[in-house]
Amino acid sequence: QVLVVESGGGLVQVGGSLRLSCAASGRTFSSDVMGWFRQAPGKKREIVAAINRSGRRTFYTDSLKGRFTISRDNAKNTVYLQMNSLNPDDTAVYYCAGATVASRWPTPEYDYDVWGQGTQVTVSS
């Protein structure tokens, strides 16, 4: 059974930082493209960032470039999302997902076949 579990969410003030972690198990983590997505209340889920298998290639949605950083540690089967300069628009449930087969880069959402339960991030003003 494949399992992906996020952690690190919480309440933070405007301008603060959080680091989300995603621990994967059940299959060879290093063979997966990993991504972070988020869904704010009343909005569609959107991709935040993605990282390829080796960790040498990353993708960020344009509006988040420079504030968020995705990384992975294949030895620990973990992917991270460092979030800085947070603002209320970053309030959302953040999901980690993995894709064994990536049809292209950046990997489209429909390629991700394993999802975590999500972790809430709330930025207060």
N, C-alpha and C positions, 0 to 999 in steps of 0.2 A: 504494500500500500504506500502510495506516494503521499508525503505530508510536507506542507509548507506552513511555517508558523511565524507570524510577525510579532515583534515586540518593540518597545521603546516609545510608543505614543504617549500622549498626555496633554496637560494644559501648560501653555507657555505664554509669556507676555510678548507683545509686539517687539520685534527686534531680537528676540531670543533665538536659541538654536535647539535642535533635537537631532538625535541620531537614531534612526530606525534600523532594526536588524531583522533578518529573515533567515531562519534556519530550515534547511531542507533535508529530507531523509527519504529513503525508499528507492532511490535510483541514483545513478551516477550523476552527481550534481554538476561536475565539471563539463558534462556534455550538454547542459542546458543553457540556452540564452535566458537571462533573468531580467525581469522588468518590475518596476514600481508603477502602480496606477493609483489614482485617487478619485473619489466621488464625493462631491459636496452635496448638501441637501438640495433637492430639486434640480440637480444638474446631472448630465451624463457622465459616465466614468471616462476619464481621460488618462492617457499615458503621461507619466512624469519623467521617467528615465529608463534606459535599458543598457545592458552590458553584455558583451559577447562572451563566449566560453572562456577565452583566455584572459579576459579582463582588459585587453589592450584597445578595445573599441567600445565607445560609449555613445549614447544618444540622449539628448535632452529636449523636451519641448521648449520652444523658443523663449517663452515668457519666464522660464525658470533658470535659464543659463546664467551661470555666475553665482547663483545662490545655493543650488543643490548639487551634490556630488554623489554619484553612485560608485560603489566599489565592491569587490568580492574577494573572498578568501576561500579558494577551493579546498584547501587542507582542512578547513573548519566547516565546509558545506554551508557557508553563510554569505549573504549579500547584504550590503549596508546602503543606507541613504542618509547622508549628512545634509541637514537642512539649516541654513543660516538666514539671518535677517527676515525672520518669519513675520508675516502680516495676516490680518484677519481673512484675506482671500485664500490663504493656505489651509484654512479650516476644512477638514474633510476626513473621511475614512480612507486610509492608505492601505493598498493591497499589494502583496508580493505575488508574482506569478512566474512560472517557468515554462519554457518551450523547448521540447526536444528537437522538433523539426522547424527550422526557421526558413520560410519560403523566400524571404528577402530581408534587406536591412534598410531602415529599421524594421524589426519584426512586427508584423501587424497583430492586432489584438487577438484575432481569431486563431493564430498559431499557438497561443498560450493555452496549455491544456491542464495545468495544475495551478490552483489558486489557494491563497490563504484566506483566513476568516476576516482579516482586516484589523487595523489598529487605529483608534480615533486620535486625531490631532486637532486640538482646539487652540487657536491663537486669540488671546483676549486683549482688548484695547483698554 
